[in-house]
Amino acid sequence: MAAKRYFFELRVNFDDEHKKEKEEMLKLAAARMAKGLMSLAVMIADRSPPKINMIMSDSINGDEEVNLNAINTDGPCPTCGHDDRGEDG
């Protein structure tokens, strides 16, 4: 049976002011989502282990693969302080 692939695409275009901070906030949120999906996939996997990758892209720099292990998804966002993990963390 062929592996099933799921794609999510979010396109944003920020003005220059605070652009880097906003991009970092979205990168963290996307990493949290990806790690949550991977946790579920690992729990329900059959024989083949699931694989996940995250790619950011723009028209100037092209595709950039994101190392999900290098992103600390514990605690609040270091850029804005927002904590979307819920009241229980």
Secondary structure, 3 states (H helix, E strand, C coil): CCCCCCCCCCCCCCCCCCHHHHHHHHHHHHHHHHHHHHHHHHHHCCCCCCCCCEEEEECCCEEEEECHHHCCCCCCCCCCCCCCCCCCC
